Amino acid sequence: MTKKFSITDRLNSFKYALKGLKLFFKTQHNAWIHLAAFLLIVVSGYYFKLNKMEWVAILLVIGFVFTAEVINTSIEFLTDHVSPAKHEQAGKVKDLAAAAVLIAAITALLIGALIFIPKMFF
């Protein structure tokens, strides 16, 4: 049975999402590193006067990194819950989730380099 649309339920979904962001920044040191990098990139973007498409690329990869980090954190929490003891498969799951963050961060770094290096040196 499909549940009827509810404004209250939609508003609650935002409340839960904000609760998740609060948990993310409260428990994850990497969240603060990513936030510092984000602020540095935004300031640099204004300084170097990025055009709209450069901003689109930068904001997409920043969102990509934060999304990967939040998903990684979720997977780590869930894995720790279902497998509190060390387990080889649980370790593989956590390693793969961390690899996703690494891929996102490397992608962001490469796109940032493509945008900022020419502005800094040429």
PyMOL commands that set and color helices and strands:
alter all, ss='L'
color gray80, all
select helices_A, chain A and resi 7-27+29-47+52-82+88-121
alter helices_A, ss='H'
color red, helices_A
deselect
rebuild
show_as cartoon
